[in-house]
Amino acid sequence: MNSLSEPGLRVEPRWQDSAAVLRVAGDVDAANAHVLREALLGAIDDGPSVVVVDLTEVGYIDSVGLGTLVISLKHATEQRAKLRLVVTSPQIEKILKITGLQSVFEIYGDPQSAISPLP
């Protein structure tokens, strides 16, 4: 897994225990959501039981970014993997709540908590 970046967005994947962890930094929007999609689908296809998307360094996510997360969740489910989000930003939490995605995703406060309950 290699780091991917585009102006305004960086995705740094790594393995921790048997989970793939993607640290996302920047804003996820229509201009660069494809970078996140490529990293997520690649991580899921590598076969871990858990993929953690660490959004603690994300300042903004638009509908295309949210769509990318939903598509990735569907792909993870098809691959029998869990997709978990790490969210600490009140703004990102609010967006997930307003869109109803808060109840769709497993959301954690830090990466270690998201990794700990491995299936």
BAVEXKE-265347 format. One record per atom (N, C-alpha, C, O, CB): atom name; residue number from 1; y negated, z, x. Coordinates in Angstrom, 3 decimals, m for minus. Each point is the difference from the previous one (the first is absolute). Glycine has a CB too. Layout:
residues N
- site,pos,Y,Z,X
- CA,NUM,Y,Z,X .
...
end
This chain:
residues 119
- site,pos,Y,Z,X
- N,1,1.175,0.000,0.844 .
- CA,1,m1.175,0.000,m0.844 .
- C,1,m1.237,0.000,0.888 .
- O,1,m0.170,0.868,0.855 .
- CB,1,1.408,0.348,m2.702 .
- N,2,m2.083,m2.190,1.631 .
- CA,2,m1.218,m0.134,0.783 .
- C,2,m1.218,0.319,m0.840 .
- O,2,0.008,m0.166,m1.220 .
- CB,2,1.097,m1.554,2.637 .
- N,3,m2.167,2.185,m0.742 .
- CA,3,m1.261,0.240,m0.693 .
- C,3,m0.570,m1.324,m0.488 .
- O,3,0.123,m1.027,0.666 .
- CB,3,m0.563,3.075,0.745 .
- N,4,m0.176,m2.008,m2.567 .
- CA,4,m0.661,m1.167,m0.566 .
- C,4,m1.441,0.371,m0.283 .
- O,4,m0.293,1.128,m0.395 .
- CB,4,2.454,m1.997,m0.613 .
- N,5,m3.069,m0.090,1.213 .
- CA,5,m1.393,0.294,m0.315 .
- C,5,m0.744,m1.255,m0.409 .
- O,5,0.384,m1.129,0.308 .
- CB,5,m0.330,3.033,1.289 .
- N,6,m1.098,m1.654,m2.282 .
- CA,6,m0.918,m1.017,m0.508 .
- C,6,m1.345,0.719,0.018 .
- O,6,m0.023,1.228,m0.083 .
- CB,6,1.775,m2.507,m1.416 .
- N,7,m2.864,0.568,1.604 .
- CA,7,m1.277,0.727,m0.031 .
- C,7,m0.076,0.942,m1.209 .
- O,7,0.151,m0.420,m1.147 .
- CB,7,m1.254,m1.517,2.323 .
- N,8,0.869,3.197,m0.891 .
- CA,8,m0.118,0.987,m1.069 .
- C,8,1.272,0.725,m0.377 .
- O,8,m0.042,0.952,m0.780 .
- CB,8,m1.751,m2.327,m0.028 .
- N,9,2.951,0.938,1.355 .
- CA,9,1.266,0.648,m0.361 .
- C,9,0.967,m0.033,1.181 .
- O,9,0.137,m1.011,0.689 .
- CB,9,m0.468,0.354,m3.104 .
- N,10,0.999,1.795,2.628 .
- CA,10,1.016,0.097,1.055 .
- C,10,1.210,0.719,m0.587 .
- O,10,m0.142,1.013,m0.684 .
- CB,10,m1.621,m0.974,2.544 .
- N,11,2.953,m0.570,m1.589 .
- CA,11,1.242,0.631,m0.452 .
- C,11,0.868,0.230,1.228 .
- O,11,0.371,m0.943,0.699 .
- CB,11,m0.490,m0.170,m2.999 .
- N,12,0.438,2.383,2.555 .
- CA,12,0.799,0.379,1.170 .
- C,12,1.321,0.598,m0.468 .
- O,12,0.043,1.146,m0.447 .
- CB,12,m2.135,m0.735,1.819 .
- N,13,3.169,m1.187,m1.268 .
- CA,13,1.312,0.520,m0.412 .
- C,13,0.693,0.756,1.130 .
- O,13,m0.179,m0.313,1.177 .
- CB,13,0.381,m1.587,m2.784 .
- N,14,0.583,2.891,1.230 .
- CA,14,0.819,0.739,0.979 .
- C,14,1.190,0.589,m0.740 .
- O,14,0.010,0.093,m1.227 .
- CB,14,m2.032,0.451,2.692 .
- N,15,3.014,m0.152,m0.694 .
- CA,15,1.164,0.687,m0.561 .
- C,15,m0.153,1.482,0.252 .
- O,15,m0.393,0.410,1.092 .
- CB,15,1.876,m2.425,m0.732 .
- N,16,m1.178,2.818,m1.351 .
- CA,16,0.057,1.452,0.174 .
- C,16,1.210,0.481,m0.755 .
- O,16,0.116,m0.211,m1.207 .
- CB,16,m2.635,0.443,1.461 .
- N,17,3.420,0.414,0.452 .
- CA,17,1.302,0.351,m0.538 .
- C,17,0.627,m1.319,m0.474 .
- O,17,0.067,m0.948,0.782 .
- CB,17,m0.803,3.341,m1.486 .
- N,18,1.185,m2.480,m0.521 .
- CA,18,0.569,m1.275,m0.461 .
- C,18,m0.932,m0.696,m0.991 .
- O,18,0.431,m0.835,m0.796 .
- CB,18,1.876,1.762,1.138 .
- N,19,m3.600,m0.566,m0.279 .
- CA,19,m0.992,m0.601,m0.900 .
- C,19,m0.917,m0.941,0.771 .
- O,19,m0.302,0.226,1.172 .
- CB,19,0.389,1.808,m2.647 .
- N,20,m0.520,m3.081,0.805 .
- CA,20,m1.039,m0.874,0.539 .
- C,20,m1.330,0.536,m0.526 .
- O,20,m0.160,0.213,m1.202 .
- CB,20,1.718,m2.271,1.317 .
- N,21,m2.507,2.273,0.791 .
- CA,21,m1.307,0.525,m0.377 .
- C,21,m1.050,m1.035,0.374 .
- O,21,m0.090,m0.407,1.158 .
- CB,21,0.853,2.815,m0.840 .
- N,22,m1.552,m2.832,m1.289 .
- CA,22,m1.073,m0.955,0.240 .
- C,22,m1.328,0.715,m0.151 .
- O,22,m0.368,0.431,m1.092 .
- CB,22,1.788,m2.355,0.275 .
- N,23,m2.135,2.044,1.926 .
- CA,23,m1.325,0.618,m0.024 .
- C,23,m1.019,m1.104,m0.258 .
- O,23,m0.124,m0.938,0.787 .
- CB,23,0.833,2.805,0.817 .
- N,24,m1.422,m1.750,m2.692 .
- CA,24,m0.958,m1.017,m0.422 .
- C,24,m1.408,0.544,0.210 .
- O,24,m0.305,1.121,m0.407 .
- CB,24,1.940,m2.073,m1.294 .
- N,25,m2.497,0.152,2.340 .
- CA,25,m1.372,0.429,0.259 .
- C,25,m0.962,m1.117,m0.381 .
- O,25,0.195,m1.156,0.375 .
- CB,25,0.581,2.671,1.494 .
- N,26,m1.810,m1.162,m2.613 .
- CA,26,m1.000,m0.975,m0.416 .
- C,26,m0.042,m0.122,m1.504 .
- O,26,0.394,0.913,m0.725 .
- CB,26,m0.072,m2.145,2.852 .
- N,27,m0.807,0.090,m2.590 .
- CA,27,m0.072,m0.279,m1.429 .
- C,27,1.040,m1.051,m0.356 .
- O,27,0.147,m0.997,0.707 .
- CB,27,m2.610,1.577,m0.758 .
- N,28,3.183,m0.360,m1.042 .
- CA,28,1.009,m0.952,m0.458 .
- C,28,m0.601,m0.753,m1.180 .
- O,28,m0.202,0.555,m1.079 .
- CB,28,2.154,0.918,1.860 .
- N,29,m2.232,m2.758,m0.544 .
- CA,29,m0.614,m0.800,m1.062 .
- C,29,0.585,m1.408,0.007 .
- O,29,0.913,m0.303,0.767 .
- CB,29,m3.037,1.658,m0.604 .
- N,30,1.587,m2.205,m1.025 .
- CA,30,0.534,m1.354,m0.164 .
- C,30,0.005,m0.790,1.310 .
- O,30,0.855,m0.862,0.206 .
- CB,30,m1.668,0.902,m2.559 .
- N,31,m0.133,0.253,3.227 .
- CA,31,m0.106,m0.751,1.250 .
- C,31,1.101,0.338,1.000 .
- O,31,0.340,m0.826,0.847 .
- CB,31,m2.779,0.743,m1.218 .
- N,32,2.999,1.293,0.282 .
- CA,32,0.965,0.396,1.033 .
- C,32,1.272,0.668,m0.529 .
- O,32,0.809,0.482,0.793 .
- CB,32,m2.744,m0.225,0.691 .
- N,33,2.125,m0.221,m2.790 .
- CA,33,1.192,0.642,m0.565 .
- C,33,1.284,m0.665,0.483 .
- O,33,1.053,0.636,0.021 .
- CB,33,m2.392,m0.005,m2.027 .
- N,34,1.265,m1.907,2.395 .
- CA,34,1.187,m0.695,0.496 .
- C,34,0.554,0.653,1.264 .
- O,34,1.201,m0.074,0.260 .
- CB,34,m2.081,m2.043,m1.251 .
- N,35,0.016,2.753,1.777 .
- CA,35,0.446,0.700,1.207 .
- C,35,0.874,1.191,m0.394 .
- O,35,1.063,0.216,0.583 .
- CB,35,m3.155,m0.935,0.662 .
- N,36,1.644,1.479,m2.225 .
- CA,36,0.786,1.136,m0.482 .
- C,36,1.304,m0.480,m0.621 .
- O,36,1.053,0.589,0.242 .
- CB,36,m3.162,0.715,m0.642 .
- N,37,2.052,m2.366,m0.400 .
- CA,37,1.201,m0.538,m0.640 .
- C,37,1.045,m0.419,1.048 .
- O,37,1.181,0.324,m0.123 .
- CB,37,m2.593,m1.107,m1.822 .
- N,38,0.960,0.065,2.963 .
- CA,38,0.912,m0.447,1.056 .
- C,38,0.643,1.191,0.713 .
- O,38,1.203,m0.002,0.257 .
- CB,38,m2.595,m2.071,0.045 .
- N,39,0.594,3.080,0.014 .
- CA,39,0.521,1.184,0.688 .
- C,39,0.973,0.770,m0.883 .
- O,39,1.056,0.432,0.464 .
- CB,39,m3.179,m0.287,0.850 .
- N,40,1.771,0.027,m2.589 .
- CA,40,0.859,0.746,m0.920 .
- C,40,1.329,m0.701,m0.252 .
- O,40,1.060,0.619,0.093 .
- CB,40,m3.106,0.298,m1.156 .
- N,41,1.992,m2.194,0.746 .
- CA,41,1.244,m0.722,m0.279 .
- C,41,0.885,m0.048,1.239 .
- O,41,1.222,0.109,m0.105 .
- CB,41,m2.409,m1.486,m1.625 .
- N,42,0.576,1.213,2.905 .
- CA,42,0.764,0.010,1.242 .
- C,42,0.663,1.345,0.251 .
- O,42,1.161,0.066,0.403 .
- CB,42,m2.721,m1.763,0.511 .
- N,43,0.813,2.771,m1.157 .
- CA,43,0.556,1.346,0.198 .
- C,43,1.151,0.254,m0.972 .
- O,43,1.033,0.546,0.387 .
- CB,43,m3.282,0.275,0.404 .
- N,44,2.073,m1.212,m2.041 .
- CA,44,1.055,0.199,m0.996 .
- C,44,1.247,m0.791,0.381 .
- O,44,1.120,0.498,m0.114 .
- CB,44,m2.857,m0.125,m1.670 .
- N,45,1.537,m1.605,2.235 .
- CA,45,1.134,m0.857,0.371 .
- C,45,0.733,0.488,1.247 .
- O,45,1.134,m0.407,0.251 .
- CB,45,m2.347,m1.497,m1.273 .
- N,46,0.567,2.782,1.812 .
- CA,46,0.674,0.570,1.176 .
- C,46,1.076,1.007,m0.399 .
- O,46,0.796,0.418,0.841 .
- CB,46,m2.894,m0.752,0.479 .
- N,47,2.129,0.728,m2.599 .
- CA,47,1.104,0.794,m0.514 .
- C,47,m0.100,1.508,0.010 .
- O,47,1.031,0.661,m0.127 .
- CB,47,0.207,m2.511,0.835 .
- N,48,m2.431,2.445,m0.562 .
- CA,48,m0.038,1.464,m0.076 .
- C,48,0.209,0.474,m1.430 .
- O,48,m0.211,m0.756,m0.949 .
- CB,48,m1.331,0.817,2.921 .
- N,49,1.957,1.188,m2.125 .
- CA,49,0.149,0.540,m1.344 .
- C,49,m1.348,0.420,m0.581 .
- O,49,m0.157,0.100,m1.217 .
- CB,49,2.465,0.665,1.809 .
- N,50,m3.282,m0.521,0.295 .
- CA,50,m1.335,0.409,m0.430 .
- C,50,m1.050,m0.770,0.792 .
- O,50,0.090,m0.125,1.221 .
- CB,50,0.766,2.423,m1.835 .
- N,51,m1.856,m2.812,m0.104 .
- CA,51,m1.171,m0.616,0.623 .
- C,51,m1.213,0.799,m0.471 .
- O,51,m0.238,0.147,m1.198 .
- CB,51,1.320,m2.490,1.295 .
- N,52,m1.840,2.854,0.868 .
- CA,52,m1.170,0.819,m0.294 .
- C,52,m1.248,m0.817,0.328 .
- O,52,m0.140,m0.519,1.107 .
- CB,52,1.415,2.680,m0.626 .
- N,53,m2.173,m2.268,m1.448 .
- CA,53,m1.270,m0.688,0.215 .
- C,53,m1.081,1.075,0.096 .
- O,53,m0.377,0.615,m0.998 .
- CB,53,1.147,m2.726,m0.256 .
- N,54,m1.257,2.321,2.473 .
- CA,54,m0.996,1.032,0.261 .
- C,54,m1.395,m0.593,m0.236 .
- O,54,m0.501,m0.779,0.811 .
- CB,54,2.032,1.930,0.884 .
- N,55,m2.140,m0.771,m2.808 .
- CA,55,m1.306,m0.536,m0.395 .
- C,55,m1.144,0.965,0.324 .
- O,55,m1.092,m0.140,m0.551 .
- CB,55,2.233,m1.143,m1.265 .
- N,56,m0.913,2.250,2.691 .
- CA,56,m1.027,1.009,0.270 .
- C,56,m1.245,m0.596,0.653 .
- O,56,m1.081,0.581,m0.103 .
- CB,56,2.893,1.105,0.340 .
- N,57,m1.684,m2.830,0.430 .
- CA,57,m1.158,m0.625,0.645 .
- C,57,m0.504,m1.214,m0.776 .
- O,57,m0.720,m0.833,0.550 .
- CB,57,1.577,1.635,1.648 .
- N,58,m0.483,m0.906,m3.469 .
- CA,58,m0.472,m1.092,m0.852 .
- C,58,m1.200,0.495,m0.792 .
- O,58,0.068,1.022,m0.683 .
- CB,58,2.263,m2.027,0.518 .
- N,59,m3.433,0.266,0.266 .
- CA,59,m1.209,0.401,m0.709 .
- C,59,m0.105,m0.610,m1.380 .
- O,59,m0.649,0.558,m0.885 .
- CB,59,m0.451,m0.319,3.063 .
- N,60,1.747,m1.402,m2.366 .
- CA,60,m0.142,m0.727,m1.256 .
- C,60,1.235,m0.862,m0.209 .
- O,60,0.555,m0.550,0.951 .
- CB,60,m3.079,0.544,m0.746 .
- N,61,2.946,m0.106,m1.452 .
- CA,61,1.090,m0.908,m0.348 .
- C,61,m0.354,m0.655,m1.329 .
- O,61,m0.345,0.678,m0.967 .
- CB,61,2.080,0.732,2.214 .
- N,62,m1.644,m2.747,m1.283 .
- CA,62,m0.330,m0.701,m1.239 .
- C,62,1.267,m0.365,m0.763 .
- O,62,1.099,0.402,0.381 .
- CB,62,m3.190,m1.299,0.679 .
- N,63,1.932,0.132,m2.140 .
- CA,63,1.143,m0.342,m0.849 .
- C,63,1.046,m0.825,0.748 .
- O,63,1.192,0.122,m0.281 .
- CB,63,m2.711,m0.060,m1.695 .
- N,64,1.095,m0.891,2.913 .
- CA,64,0.969,m0.783,0.771 .
- C,64,0.810,0.929,0.908 .
- O,64,1.206,m0.187,0.164 .
- CB,64,m2.735,m1.838,m0.231 .
- N,65,0.876,3.012,0.649 .
- CA,65,0.703,0.987,0.816 .
- C,65,0.975,0.812,m0.823 .
- O,65,1.121,0.261,0.437 .
- CB,65,m3.084,m0.151,1.066 .
- N,66,1.543,0.296,m2.699 .
- CA,66,0.900,0.740,m0.892 .
- C,66,1.186,m0.874,m0.397 .
- O,66,1.135,0.473,m0.055 .
- CB,66,m3.075,0.885,m0.809 .
- N,67,1.676,m2.624,0.589 .
- CA,67,1.075,m0.934,m0.336 .
- C,67,0.993,m0.132,1.133 .
- O,67,1.206,m0.104,m0.227 .
- CB,67,m2.767,m1.126,m1.250 .
- N,68,1.053,1.235,2.693 .
- CA,68,0.873,m0.060,1.179 .
- C,68,0.924,1.205,0.046 .
- O,68,1.184,m0.141,0.305 .
- CB,68,m2.941,m1.138,0.937 .
- N,69,1.235,2.452,m1.537 .
- CA,69,0.830,1.208,m0.020 .
- C,69,1.060,m0.075,m1.102 .
- O,69,1.146,0.395,0.213 .
- CB,69,m3.084,0.927,0.692 .
- N,70,1.557,m1.826,m2.074 .
- CA,70,0.949,m0.110,m1.117 .
- C,70,1.110,m1.003,0.325 .
- O,70,1.174,0.269,m0.252 .
- CB,70,m3.019,0.312,m1.366 .
- N,71,1.475,m1.725,2.172 .
- CA,71,1.001,m1.008,0.398 .
- C,71,0.945,0.587,1.046 .
- O,71,1.208,m0.235,m0.041 .
- CB,71,m2.845,m1.632,m0.449 .
- N,72,1.081,2.625,1.419 .
- CA,72,0.817,0.613,1.053 .
- C,72,0.930,1.062,m0.569 .
- O,72,1.134,0.139,0.459 .
- CB,72,m2.957,m0.585,1.188 .
- N,73,1.354,1.198,m2.645 .
- CA,73,0.848,0.994,m0.660 .
- C,73,1.180,m0.687,m0.677 .
- O,73,1.135,0.467,0.094 .
- CB,73,m3.126,1.036,m0.448 .
- N,74,1.722,m2.599,m0.320 .
- CA,74,1.070,m0.755,m0.658 .
- C,74,1.011,m0.501,1.029 .
- O,74,1.209,0.093,m0.212 .
- CB,74,m2.803,m0.779,m1.614 .
- N,75,1.092,0.154,2.938 .
- CA,75,0.892,m0.504,1.053 .
- C,75,0.823,1.147,0.602 .
- O,75,1.194,m0.153,0.257 .
- CB,75,m2.836,m1.709,0.252 .
- N,76,0.994,3.006,m0.288 .
- CA,76,0.713,1.162,0.549 .
- C,76,1.115,0.434,m0.947 .
- O,76,1.112,0.295,0.439 .
- CB,76,m3.206,0.448,0.757 .
- N,77,1.799,m0.705,m2.493 .
- CA,77,1.000,0.386,m0.987 .
- C,77,1.183,m0.965,0.026 .
- O,77,1.154,0.423,m0.072 .
- CB,77,m2.959,0.587,m1.358 .
- N,78,1.518,m2.288,1.531 .
- CA,78,1.073,m1.003,0.085 .
- C,78,0.856,0.190,1.246 .
- O,78,1.194,m0.299,m0.016 .
- CB,78,m2.640,m1.299,m1.237 .
- N,79,0.840,2.094,2.337 .
- CA,79,0.712,0.230,1.261 .
- C,79,0.579,1.414,0.076 .
- O,79,0.528,0.405,1.035 .
- CB,79,m2.046,m2.060,0.074 .
- N,80,1.417,2.393,m2.197 .
- CA,80,0.474,1.386,m0.080 .
- C,80,m0.694,0.922,1.006 .
- O,80,0.619,0.882,0.595 .
- CB,80,1.577,m1.761,m1.375 .
- N,81,m3.487,0.648,0.948 .
- CA,81,m0.810,0.839,0.883 .
- C,81,m1.064,0.701,m0.842 .
- O,81,m0.345,m0.455,m1.090 .
- CB,81,0.752,m1.094,3.077 .
- N,82,m0.912,2.647,m1.473 .
- CA,82,m1.087,0.723,m0.653 .
- C,82,m1.304,m0.398,0.680 .
- O,82,m0.064,m0.080,1.227 .
- CB,82,1.591,2.031,m1.843 .
- N,83,m2.562,m2.199,m0.174 .
- CA,83,m1.332,m0.259,0.522 .
- C,83,m0.872,1.181,m0.385 .
- O,83,m0.175,0.297,m1.182 .
- CB,83,0.460,m2.826,1.023 .
- N,84,m0.828,3.198,1.165 .
- CA,84,m0.804,1.200,m0.229 .
- C,84,m1.386,m0.200,0.586 .
- O,84,m0.152,m0.604,1.062 .
- CB,84,2.213,2.052,m1.033 .
- N,85,m3.072,m0.938,m0.724 .
- CA,85,m1.379,m0.111,0.449 .
- C,85,m0.514,1.343,0.483 .
- O,85,0.336,1.043,m0.560 .
- CB,85,m0.709,m2.923,m1.041 .
- N,86,m0.447,1.846,2.649 .
- CA,86,m0.727,1.184,0.452 .
- C,86,m1.463,m0.252,m0.339 .
- O,86,m0.619,m0.929,0.518 .
- CB,86,2.292,1.459,1.377 .
- N,87,m2.217,0.312,m2.772 .
- CA,87,m1.369,m0.177,m0.475 .
- C,87,m0.735,1.329,0.127 .
- O,87,0.456,1.028,m0.502 .
- CB,87,0.253,m2.871,m1.100 .
- N,88,m1.859,1.806,2.285 .
- CA,88,m0.824,1.201,0.122 .
- C,88,m1.416,m0.239,m0.518 .
- O,88,m0.733,0.957,m0.250 .
- CB,88,2.099,m0.256,2.224 .
- N,89,m1.756,m1.950,m2.137 .
- CA,89,m1.344,m0.345,m0.449 .
- C,89,m0.142,0.205,m1.501 .
- O,89,0.792,m0.538,m0.774 .
- CB,89,m0.981,m1.112,2.643 .
- N,90,m0.814,2.424,m2.294 .
- CA,90,m0.235,0.172,m1.439 .
- C,90,m0.266,m1.348,m0.693 .
- O,90,0.383,m0.185,m1.156 .
- CB,90,m1.307,2.486,1.618 .
- N,91,0.282,m3.223,0.228 .
- CA,91,m0.294,m1.303,m0.594 .
- C,91,1.286,m0.788,m0.263 .
- O,91,0.155,m0.594,m1.068 .
- CB,91,m2.376,0.577,2.249 .
- N,92,3.137,0.010,m0.220 .
- CA,92,1.273,m0.711,m0.174 .
- C,92,0.833,0.699,m1.078 .
- O,92,0.625,m0.661,m0.831 .
- CB,92,m0.669,m0.105,3.255 .
- N,93,0.052,2.096,m2.409 .
- CA,93,0.717,0.750,m1.044 .
- C,93,m0.535,m0.360,m1.379 .
- O,93,0.777,m0.179,m0.937 .
- CB,93,m0.367,2.061,2.553 .
- N,94,m1.724,m1.989,m1.750 .
- CA,94,m0.634,m0.330,m1.280 .
- C,94,0.421,m1.402,m0.455 .
- O,94,0.317,m0.196,m1.173 .
- CB,94,m2.285,1.686,1.744 .
- N,95,1.973,m2.450,0.332 .
- CA,95,0.406,m1.367,m0.341 .
- C,95,1.450,m0.018,m0.484 .
- O,95,0.319,m0.662,m0.987 .
- CB,95,m1.941,m0.261,2.689 .
- N,96,2.489,1.641,m1.015 .
- CA,96,1.412,0.052,m0.409 .
- C,96,0.147,0.659,m1.369 .
- O,96,0.823,m0.420,m0.814 .
- CB,96,m0.133,0.525,3.229 .
- N,97,m1.489,0.927,m2.663 .
- CA,97,0.072,0.689,m1.292 .
- C,97,m0.511,m0.890,m1.126 .
- O,97,0.634,m0.097,m1.050 .
- CB,97,m0.928,2.293,2.219 .
- N,98,m0.852,m2.849,m0.956 .
- CA,98,m0.599,m0.863,m1.031 .
- C,98,0.932,m1.150,m0.367 .
- O,98,0.111,m0.367,m1.169 .
- CB,98,m2.393,0.961,2.019 .
- N,99,2.944,m1.156,0.145 .
- CA,99,0.884,m1.146,m0.245 .
- C,99,1.379,0.407,m0.492 .
- O,99,0.800,m0.860,m0.368 .
- CB,99,m2.036,m0.361,2.116 .
- N,100,1.527,2.514,m1.759 .
- CA,100,1.315,0.468,m0.429 .
- C,100,1.057,m0.080,1.086 .
- O,100,1.168,0.308,m0.240 .
- CB,100,m1.773,m1.016,m2.027 .
- N,101,0.199,0.295,3.464 .
- CA,101,0.967,m0.147,1.090 .
- C,101,0.377,1.337,0.628 .
- O,101,0.972,0.085,0.751 .
- CB,101,m1.908,m2.342,m0.314 .
- N,102,0.182,3.280,m0.739 .
- CA,102,0.314,1.336,0.506 .
- C,102,1.392,0.429,m0.463 .
- O,102,0.709,0.701,0.722 .
- CB,102,m3.162,m0.108,m0.726 .
- N,103,2.838,m1.011,m1.192 .
- CA,103,1.310,0.383,m0.519 .
- C,103,1.107,m0.968,0.413 .
- O,103,1.178,0.275,m0.227 .
- CB,103,m2.339,0.783,m1.691 .
- N,104,0.794,m2.182,2.519 .
- CA,104,0.977,m1.011,0.416 .
- C,104,0.474,0.261,1.437 .
- O,104,1.173,m0.190,0.320 .
- CB,104,m2.258,m1.489,m1.868 .
- N,105,0.166,2.113,2.394 .
- CA,105,0.307,0.219,1.417 .
- C,105,0.297,1.465,0.294 .
- O,105,m0.487,0.901,m0.683 .
- CB,105,m0.969,m2.842,1.260 .
- N,106,2.259,2.154,0.447 .
- CA,106,0.178,1.341,0.567 .
- C,106,m1.166,0.193,0.961 .
- O,106,m0.132,m0.745,0.971 .
- CB,106,2.718,0.725,m1.198 .
- N,107,m3.439,1.019,m0.036 .
- CA,107,m1.202,0.208,0.792 .
- C,107,0.068,1.356,0.696 .
- O,107,0.345,1.015,m0.605 .
- CB,107,m1.674,m2.468,m0.975 .
- N,108,0.989,1.438,2.871 .
- CA,108,0.065,1.200,0.841 .
- C,108,m1.343,0.214,0.685 .
- O,108,m0.823,m0.912,0.078 .
- CB,108,3.304,0.580,0.291 .
- N,109,m2.693,1.548,0.127 .
- CA,109,m1.252,0.353,0.656 .
- C,109,m0.030,m0.230,1.489 .
- O,109,m1.071,m0.002,0.606 .
- CB,109,0.802,1.632,m2.353 .
- N,110,1.448,m1.829,2.359 .
- CA,110,0.051,m0.284,1.432 .
- C,110,1.295,m0.743,0.322 .
- O,110,0.975,0.093,m0.744 .
- CB,110,m2.374,1.962,1.252 .
- N,111,1.404,m2.791,0.603 .
- CA,111,1.183,m0.811,0.329 .
- C,111,1.285,0.810,0.155 .
- O,111,1.062,m0.450,m0.431 .
- CB,111,m2.599,m1.121,1.544 .
- N,112,1.463,2.742,m0.514 .
- CA,112,1.203,0.787,0.221 .
- C,112,0.654,0.414,m1.317 .
- O,112,1.226,m0.015,m0.117 .
- CB,112,m2.207,0.831,2.261 .
- N,113,0.175,m0.451,m3.125 .
- CA,113,0.534,0.357,m1.310 .
- C,113,0.692,m1.188,m0.661 .
- O,113,1.017,0.159,m0.674 .
- CB,113,m2.824,1.552,0.436 .
- N,114,1.241,m2.911,0.440 .
- CA,114,0.580,m1.206,m0.594 .
- C,114,1.328,m0.363,0.651 .
- O,114,0.873,m0.586,m0.641 .
- CB,114,m3.173,m0.218,0.113 .
- N,115,2.448,1.150,1.792 .
- CA,115,1.231,m0.317,0.730 .
- C,115,1.069,1.048,m0.262 .
- O,115,1.182,m0.331,m0.094 .
- CB,115,m2.527,m0.822,1.863 .
- N,116,0.947,2.405,m1.888 .
- CA,116,0.940,1.117,m0.080 .
- C,116,1.091,m0.142,m1.047 .
- O,116,1.170,0.203,0.324 .
- CB,116,m3.004,1.173,0.456 .
- N,117,1.505,m1.715,m2.023 .
- CA,117,1.095,m0.081,m0.978 .
- C,117,0.746,m1.333,0.072 .
- O,117,0.036,m0.757,m0.970 .
- CB,117,m1.327,2.295,m0.511 .
- N,118,1.884,m1.811,2.643 .
- CA,118,0.765,m1.252,0.139 .
- C,118,1.199,0.041,m0.924 .
- O,118,0.656,1.033,m0.138 .
- CB,118,m1.398,m1.298,2.531 .
- N,119,1.027,m0.875,m3.031 .
- CA,119,1.153,m0.032,m0.930 .
- C,119,1.318,0.204,0.725 .
- O,119,1.058,0.001,m0.630 .
- CB,119,m2.338,m1.534,m0.854 .
end
